[in-house]
Amino acid sequence: MSPGKKFRQAIAIEKPLQIPGVINAYCAILAEKRGFNALYLSGAGVANASYGIPDVGLTKLEHVLIDVRRITATTGLPLLVDADTGWGDPARTARELIKAGAAAMHIEDQVDAKRCGHLAGKKLISAEAMTSRIKAATRGRTDKDFVIMARTDSVAREGLEAGIDRGIKYREAGADMIFAEALSGLSQYRRFVEAVNLPVLANITEFGKTPLLTLQQLRKAGVAMALYPLSAFRAMNAAALEVYRVLRADGTQKKVLKRMQTRSDLYRFLDYDPAAKRAWRRFRIE
């Protein structure tokens, strides 16, 4: 079964499908072993975690592909990838992501110098220009089951009805699913889902414009996917900062030892034992 088919199947089975963000291969292992059925690689995650820069359109396809390959080499779960604005060539972006093992991509209707969807100052391209991006991405698809998801940032910028109008146009252009960014509540999601008649993703990111809606609430609104793009990353950052603070202040890590994953747990998640050697010996680091 191709990754794209796995992603579509997961959406059909789990309603809504929970999709946690993973910033590296080991996080993908942790998420898989905790029972999730799909994963997400955030553009902000690549920029922030892999390169230490803000998510303002500085990273390119080549940067994202590095992390995609690392993640898909370690897990069989389908991976949804943030493809920003398509990096000038959505067809190539789709082809390269499929080669790297991704199951799905989302492409957005911001200008190339994009901003986080929950920040002010976003600038959008026209709906017509976005439909050209979608059509190009679908033309580049070498696996018919690979998912082309259209993200619209228009609701926060232009209002709900304008966002719905764009969503319908994106569906007609060939988008398989819609990422409705920065909606303000359940009533907006319910209206959006009813109108666009495609599977809709809700971005349940922390400290943003969208409230932290529960699965039950999203299910009642008909939302197909619940995304948690950087939840683990934010928790990891806070924990790491506290460890560094204690090390510097106390000269020892004893106070924070209980917060750490033990060596035995690390090895357990990595299947680091003689019986599993065949699996990791086949892996090649390039």
C-alpha positions as CSV (number, residue, x, y, z in Angstrom):
1,M,0.0,0.0,0.0
2,S,1.4,3.4,-1.0
3,P,1.9,6.1,1.7
4,G,-0.9,8.2,0.1
5,K,-3.3,5.2,0.3
6,K,-2.4,4.7,3.9
7,F,-3.2,8.3,4.7
8,R,-6.5,8.1,3.0
9,Q,-7.3,4.9,4.8
10,A,-6.4,6.4,8.1
11,I,-8.8,9.3,7.6
12,A,-11.6,6.9,6.7
13,I,-11.0,4.8,9.9
14,E,-10.2,7.4,12.6
15,K,-12.6,10.3,12.9
16,P,-11.1,12.8,13.2
17,L,-7.6,11.6,12.5
18,Q,-5.2,12.9,15.1
19,I,-1.9,14.0,13.4
20,P,0.9,14.9,15.7
21,G,3.9,16.9,14.5
22,V,7.3,15.2,14.6
23,I,10.5,17.2,14.3
24,N,12.9,14.3,13.7
25,A,13.0,10.6,13.2
26,Y,13.1,9.7,16.9
27,C,10.0,11.7,17.6
28,A,8.3,9.8,14.7
29,I,9.2,6.5,16.5
30,L,7.8,7.8,19.8
31,A,4.6,8.9,18.2
32,E,4.1,5.6,16.3
33,K,4.7,3.5,19.4
34,R,2.1,5.6,21.3
35,G,-0.6,4.6,18.8
36,F,-0.9,7.4,16.3
37,N,-1.8,6.5,12.7
38,A,-0.3,9.4,10.8
39,L,2.4,12.0,11.3
40,Y,3.1,15.6,10.3
41,L,6.3,17.5,9.4
42,S,5.8,21.2,9.9
43,G,7.6,23.9,7.9
44,A,8.0,25.8,11.1
45,G,9.5,22.7,12.7
46,V,12.0,22.4,9.9
47,A,12.9,26.0,10.1
48,N,13.0,26.3,13.9
49,A,14.4,22.9,14.9
50,S,16.6,21.9,12.1
51,Y,18.0,25.3,11.1
52,G,17.3,27.6,14.1
53,I,15.5,30.3,12.1
54,P,12.0,31.7,12.0
55,D,9.3,30.3,9.7
56,V,9.2,33.2,7.2
57,G,9.8,31.3,3.9
58,L,13.6,30.9,4.2
59,T,13.7,27.1,4.0
60,K,13.4,25.5,0.6
61,L,12.3,22.1,-0.7
62,E,15.8,20.6,-0.4
63,H,15.8,21.4,3.4
64,V,12.5,19.8,4.0
65,L,13.3,16.7,2.0
66,I,16.2,15.9,4.3
67,D,13.8,15.6,7.3
68,V,11.2,13.8,5.2
69,R,13.6,11.1,4.2
70,R,14.9,10.6,7.7
71,I,11.4,10.3,9.1
72,T,10.0,8.0,6.4
73,A,13.0,5.7,6.7
74,T,12.2,5.0,10.4
75,T,8.4,4.6,10.3
76,G,5.7,3.1,8.2
77,L,3.1,5.7,9.2
78,P,1.9,8.1,6.4
79,L,3.5,11.5,6.7
80,L,1.8,14.8,5.8
81,V,4.3,17.5,4.8
82,D,4.1,21.2,4.9
83,A,5.1,22.3,1.4
84,D,4.7,26.1,2.1
85,T,3.8,27.8,-1.2
86,G,5.3,25.1,-3.4
87,W,8.7,26.8,-3.8
88,G,8.0,28.1,-7.2
89,D,7.4,24.6,-8.8
90,P,4.5,22.7,-7.1
91,A,4.8,19.9,-9.7
92,R,8.4,19.2,-8.8
93,T,7.6,19.6,-5.1
94,A,4.9,16.8,-5.4
95,R,7.2,14.5,-7.4
96,E,10.1,14.9,-4.9
97,L,8.0,14.4,-1.9
98,I,6.6,11.2,-3.3
99,K,10.1,10.0,-4.0
100,A,11.1,10.8,-0.4
101,G,8.2,8.7,0.9
102,A,5.7,11.3,1.9
103,A,2.0,10.5,1.8
104,A,0.5,14.0,1.5
105,M,1.5,17.6,1.1
106,H,-0.3,20.9,1.8
107,I,0.3,24.0,-0.2
108,E,-0.9,27.4,0.8
109,D,-2.3,30.6,-0.7
110,Q,0.1,33.1,0.9
111,V,2.8,35.0,-1.1
112,D,6.2,33.3,-1.3
113,A,7.5,35.3,1.7
114,K,4.9,33.6,3.9
115,R,4.3,34.0,7.6
116,C,3.0,31.7,10.3
117,G,-0.8,31.3,9.8
118,H,-1.5,32.6,13.3
119,L,0.4,35.8,13.0
120,A,-0.8,39.1,11.7
121,G,0.4,40.6,8.4
122,K,-0.2,37.6,6.1
123,K,-0.5,38.5,2.4
124,L,-2.5,36.2,0.1
125,I,-2.2,35.5,-3.6
126,S,-5.5,35.5,-5.6
127,A,-7.7,32.5,-5.7
128,E,-6.9,32.1,-9.4
129,A,-3.2,32.1,-8.7
130,M,-3.7,29.5,-6.0
131,T,-5.7,27.2,-8.3
132,S,-2.8,27.3,-10.6
133,R,-0.6,26.1,-7.8
134,I,-3.0,23.2,-7.1
135,K,-3.3,22.2,-10.7
136,A,0.5,22.1,-11.0
137,A,0.8,20.0,-7.9
138,T,-1.7,17.5,-9.2
139,R,0.0,17.3,-12.6
140,G,3.3,16.5,-10.8
141,R,1.7,13.6,-8.9
142,T,3.3,10.3,-9.8
143,D,1.1,8.4,-7.4
144,K,-2.6,8.8,-7.8
145,D,-3.2,8.3,-4.1
146,F,-0.7,11.0,-3.0
147,V,-2.8,13.7,-1.3
148,I,-2.8,17.3,-2.4
149,M,-4.2,19.4,0.4
150,A,-4.9,23.1,-0.2
151,R,-4.4,25.3,2.8
152,T,-6.2,28.6,2.9
153,D,-5.2,31.5,5.2
154,S,-8.0,33.6,4.0
155,V,-10.5,33.3,6.8
156,A,-8.4,35.4,9.2
157,R,-7.6,37.8,6.5
158,E,-10.8,38.1,4.4
159,G,-13.5,36.5,6.5
160,L,-15.3,33.2,6.7
161,E,-17.4,33.5,3.5
162,A,-14.3,34.5,1.4
163,G,-12.5,31.5,2.9
164,I,-15.3,29.2,2.0
165,D,-15.4,30.6,-1.5
166,R,-11.7,29.9,-1.9
167,G,-12.1,26.4,-0.5
168,I,-14.7,25.6,-3.1
169,K,-12.5,26.9,-5.9
170,Y,-9.6,24.9,-4.6
171,R,-11.8,21.7,-4.6
172,E,-12.8,22.4,-8.2
173,A,-9.1,22.9,-9.1
174,G,-8.4,19.3,-7.9
175,A,-7.5,19.6,-4.2
176,D,-8.2,16.4,-2.3
177,M,-8.6,18.0,1.1
178,I,-8.6,21.5,2.6
179,F,-6.5,22.9,5.5
180,A,-8.6,25.7,7.0
181,E,-6.1,27.8,8.9
182,A,-6.7,30.0,11.9
183,L,-10.5,29.5,12.3
184,S,-11.8,31.0,15.5
185,G,-14.2,28.3,16.7
186,L,-16.5,25.4,16.1
187,S,-19.2,27.3,14.3
188,Q,-16.7,28.4,11.7
189,Y,-15.5,24.8,11.2
190,R,-19.0,23.5,11.0
191,R,-19.9,26.0,8.3
192,F,-16.7,25.5,6.4
193,V,-17.0,21.6,6.4
194,E,-20.6,21.8,5.2
195,A,-19.8,24.2,2.4
196,V,-16.6,22.8,0.9
197,N,-17.6,19.1,0.8
198,L,-14.1,17.8,1.2
199,P,-12.2,16.4,4.2
200,V,-11.1,19.4,6.3
201,L,-8.1,19.7,8.6
202,A,-8.2,21.8,11.8
203,N,-4.9,23.1,13.1
204,I,-5.1,22.8,16.9
205,T,-1.9,24.7,17.5
206,E,-1.1,26.3,20.9
207,F,-1.0,30.0,21.5
208,G,-2.8,30.8,18.2
209,K,-6.2,32.0,17.0
210,T,-7.9,28.7,17.2
211,P,-9.1,27.4,20.6
212,L,-7.8,24.1,21.8
213,L,-10.9,22.1,20.7
214,T,-11.3,18.5,21.8
215,L,-11.7,15.6,19.5
216,Q,-15.4,15.2,20.5
217,Q,-16.1,18.8,19.5
218,L,-14.3,18.5,16.2
219,R,-16.1,15.3,15.5
220,K,-19.5,17.0,16.0
221,A,-18.4,19.7,13.6
222,G,-17.5,17.1,10.9
223,V,-13.8,17.9,10.9
224,A,-11.8,15.0,9.4
225,M,-8.3,15.8,10.8
226,A,-6.9,17.3,14.0
227,L,-3.4,18.6,13.6
228,Y,-1.0,19.2,16.5
229,P,2.0,20.6,14.6
230,L,4.5,21.6,17.3
231,S,3.0,20.4,20.6
232,A,5.8,18.0,21.5
233,F,8.5,20.4,20.1
234,R,7.3,23.2,22.5
235,A,7.3,20.8,25.5
236,M,10.8,19.6,24.5
237,N,12.0,23.2,24.3
238,A,10.7,24.0,27.8
239,A,12.2,20.9,29.3
240,A,15.6,21.5,27.7
241,L,15.7,25.1,28.8
242,E,15.0,24.0,32.4
243,V,17.8,21.4,32.3
244,Y,20.3,24.0,31.0
245,R,19.2,26.4,33.7
246,V,19.7,23.8,36.5
247,L,23.0,22.6,35.1
248,R,24.3,26.2,35.0
249,A,22.9,27.1,38.4
250,D,23.7,23.9,40.4
251,G,26.6,22.4,38.5
252,T,24.7,19.1,38.5
253,Q,21.7,17.6,36.8
254,K,20.4,15.7,39.8
255,K,17.3,17.9,40.3
256,V,16.0,17.2,36.8
257,L,17.0,13.5,36.5
258,K,13.4,12.4,36.9
259,R,12.4,14.5,33.9
260,M,14.7,12.6,31.6
261,Q,14.1,9.5,29.5
262,T,16.3,6.7,30.9
263,R,18.9,5.0,28.8
264,S,16.9,1.7,29.0
265,D,13.7,3.5,27.7
266,L,15.7,5.1,24.8
267,Y,17.1,1.7,23.8
268,R,13.6,0.1,24.1
269,F,12.1,2.6,21.7
270,L,15.0,2.2,19.3
271,D,14.7,-1.7,19.5
272,Y,18.3,-1.7,20.5
273,D,18.9,-5.3,21.3
274,P,20.5,-8.3,19.6
275,A,17.1,-9.6,18.3
276,A,16.5,-6.4,16.4
277,K,20.0,-6.0,14.9
278,R,18.8,-7.0,11.4
279,A,16.4,-4.1,11.2
280,W,18.9,-1.3,12.1
281,R,21.8,-2.8,10.3
282,R,20.0,-2.4,7.0
283,F,19.8,1.3,7.6
284,R,22.4,3.4,5.8
285,I,23.2,7.0,6.8
286,E,24.2,9.1,3.8
